[in-house]
Amino acid sequence: MGQSLIVHNPNFKEYYEKKKKEGMPYRKAMIALCNKLLRILYALLTKRQILMNHESLNKAYI
């Protein structure tokens, strides 16, 4: 799942690359990426919002 986030979403790709530059190994960076996705999904569910595109994701939750 994390790999497809990196390929298809520029915001998550940027976050992953930032974690890699910080010196995280691949597996740890992927876990951080998936945790970020979970935090975003939780926020969307608790606020009862719909995510329309990744541009709104960048403004609201990253």
N, C-alpha and C positions, 0 to 999 in steps of 0.2 A: 504494500500500500504506500509506504513512504517513497519508494522509487517513482511511482506514478505521480505523486505530488510534485516531486522535483522536476519531472519531465513536462508536466502539463500546467503548472502554476508558477509564474515567475516570482511571486512573493515567497513561496515556500522554498524555491530554489535559492533565492537570496539568503534566506534564513539558514538553510543547510550549509551553504558556502561560508557564511559567517562563523558557524559553529566549527567547521573544518579548519578555518584560519585560526581559531582560538586554540587549536591543537587537539580537538576531540577525535578519537578514532571513529571509523565508519559506523560501527554499531551504536556507539553512544550518541553520535550526531543524529542517527535515524530515530533513536528513542526520544531525543529532544524534539525532533520534528513531529513525531506522532503525538507527543504530549501537547504540543502546540495545537495540533488539529483537535485533540480532545477538548482542550480549553475553549477553543472557538465553538465547537459543536455544543458544549455545555452552555455557553453564553447565549447562543442562538435559541436553544431549547428553553432556557429559563426566562428569556425575554420574549419568547414566542415570536421571533422574527424569521424572515425568509431571506436567505442569501441568494441574490440574483446573479452576481458575477464576481470575479476575483478583484475587480477594482474597488467594489464596496467593501470587500474583505480587507483590503489594504488600509482603507480609511478608518474602519470601525474597530478592528480587533488586533491589528499587528502593531 
